[in-house]
Structure formats: structure tokens, C-alpha cells
Amino acid sequence: MRRGGLWLFVSACLLTGAYFGASRLGILDGLQARFFPKKLRLTSGDFPAGVAAPLGDIASIPLRPVRVGFVPRGSSAGLVLAAGGAIFAGASEEPAGPPPEGLLKSAYGLDGRAVAYTRDDELMAALRKGGDDGGVDLAVMTVDRLAEWAVPLRDAAPRAILLLGRSRGQEALASVGPKTLLELRGKKVAVARRSPCEYFALWLTARAGLAVDDVRWVEVPTVVEAGKALRDGRADAAVGFAGDLELALKERGGVMLASTADAPHLIATVLVARGEFAARYPDAIRRLVRGLLDAGGSVARGSPEGARRLGEVAPFLGDPTEAIRFAPPASLEDNLAFFGIAGEPPVTFDELFASAGALFLKLGRTPEVPEPEEVRDLAAIRFASAPGPRP
């Protein structure tokens, strides 16, 4: 028995040595390639986004409505105002009466549809599908979301084309019990994964000197569910929209520990276009950008219509006027500075994207992060800033 066991041990050692030797010499790879060849699959992301664009100006804008998806925030008021309202994902796009005419249609001749989503990951999936397949042509998302999703969105060739606004108190952390960030150690904190709120929560833990695992994260499907978890007592704290969390604090008591007013350059909301759509309809992109800037300016000047329409779409944001104050629309000057064209902002798009990408790479959320210049297109914002007549 001993001799048999010894021979088995020696044989195993010889086989192991032969395997590693053949592997290092490339013999195994050659055998696998010969007898078990792998199929090489290419996707549209392996080619430039504009290869299918027409040779001439066959159509300067699409013959169908341009679909812009968004998860409601204060800075969404400009989009909703420009589009003349919003529809919810999955709902019929046929209005009961005459469709409302927003600024995009009346001033720029562009038929636009603002499509509201409840979850950021659903919005990302819609951008991957594209407007021709029931998704969206453009999506409103924060820079941190673009950084984490750049790889799964590769076939859509996402391009950030406009800064819509920054969070200046929209995201907040409220607690019932803990009075400081350090007291969150070991506590249950509700947060929607893969959302700007989670990105803000990670910033807060780093700022407080807490490790990511020092907090017992309670994952919820949507940002609004975080506030509900705090109200129901399923969490000691929650990261969500300030207006929604205030309701929870009124019911249970507690304090607002922090908000993005403490980090007004951390969460920036940008308009992201599918690369093929932008290449095929550059005039539509220019009209859309100009219309959104005009509508955002109207909201910033106190347009009651913008606040009213935002309140209809997103009652969970609380008082729409306050929601807009917490995330006001960005101006043309804000855009020029943010994208490094003119001015010196504290944080540029490139810096914010690279930093968020490095963070998600460190957390193992993404296998790689493209260079910032690969996911932005400044042509439309440069056009909007140039002197001369507008379309």
C-alpha cells in the first residue's frame, strides 16, 4: 500500500510538472487553439461611433421624437420645461389631448420627449438599447455613474455633451440616533447601490475616516426606498434626497448629518448622448443643447412653470422650488469652465471622471476606465458659445 501511494505521489508530481512546463512553453495554448478554438466576437464598440452616419445632410434631425431619459433631480426642471413635460418609462407616449409644446419645439423645431426613470441602472439599460429600440438617445446621469458604467455602455459609445447642474444639498445623510459621522460605525445605513447617493456615502465615510465595511449597509432598490427604510426603523441612517429624508426626520426625530452642500462639486449631472446618434444628427444635438441652456436659464430666474412641472414628475423631491435650489441648472459659463474651455473651476469634468473611475476600479466595480476625452464631446457646447445666429 505504501509503495502504491508513493507511486501515485510521484506520478502526480510528474503530471503537475509536465502541465506547468507545457503551459510555460505555450504547448497547451497551441493544443487548445487547435482542438478547442474560441470564437472571436466583435461588437459595434470595436468601431468608431460615426461610421453609419450619412454622407450628406439627409436629415438634420430625426424624423421621430428625440428621447432623453432621466432620473428626476432639481436640475431636471430645465429638461422637463424644454420638453413641455415628461412621460414615465413604460407609459404610453400618446397624450390624451394635444401634446404640450415646450421650448425645444417652439423655438428650435426639435420634437423632444423627456422620459423619467426611477432607477439609475434602468436608465443605463435604456441608453444601451437606444431610442430606435424603445430606449433613449440621450441620458441624464451623474459623472460618477458614467465612470462606473463606461464599460457596459461601450457599444453605445457614450459622450458627455452638457453639464446640467451640480448637487448643492440634493443628496443628504439623515440619522435617528447617531449624532456624528463617526457614530455610524456599526450602524445600519440605507442606500441605493449604484446611485449618486452611494457615491456621496462613500465620500462621507472616507471623510470621517471610516472604512467602507465599518458601516452596515442596507441596500435598497431606489433612492426613495432609503428614506422609507429610515421611517420604518429598518435603518439607523439613510442617504437619499434631502426633501424625502426631512419627512422621515419629522416622523421619527433625528438629525441631518451631512449633505452635498458640504461637497458642491462632487456630484455633477451631465447629458450623455449615444455616440452614433450624436454623429448622425449633430444638428439635433446642437438644438437640444441650446434649448436646455435656455430652459435652464429660465428656471434659474425663478420660472414657476419649471418648478410646477418638476413637482408633477417628482413629488418625492419635496418642495420643487427647494429641490431646484439644491440642484440648480448650470449656465453656459458653468459649462465652459467645467469642460475646461474657459475659466478655472475647482473641479473639471476630466478630474471628476478620472477620480470616480479610479474609485470604482479600486472597489472592483469596473475592469477598466477609459480616458476622460474618450467619453466627452465638446462640439455642441463650443457651438453654443460661439457668437452669431442660432438655429
Secondary structure, 3 states (H helix, E strand, C coil): CHHHHHHHHHHHHHHHHHHHHHHHCCHHHHHHHHHCCCCCCCCHHHCCCCCCCCCCCCCCCCCCCEEEEECCCHHHHHHHHHHCCCEECCCCCCCCCCCCCCHHHHHHCCCEEEEECCCHHHHHHHHHHCHHHCCCCEEEEEHHHHHHHCCCCHHHCCEEEEEEEECCCCEEEEECCCCCCHHHCCCEEEEECCCHHHHHHHHHHHHHCCCHHHCEEEEECCHHHHHHHHHCCCCCEEEEEHHHHHHHHHHHCCEEEEEHHHCCCCCEEEEEECHHHHHHCHHHHHHHHHHHHHHHHHHHCCCHHHHHHHHHHCHHHCCHHHHHHHCCECCHHHHHHHCCCCCCCCCCHHHHHHHHHHHHHHCCCCCCCCCHHHHECCHHHHHHHCCCCCC
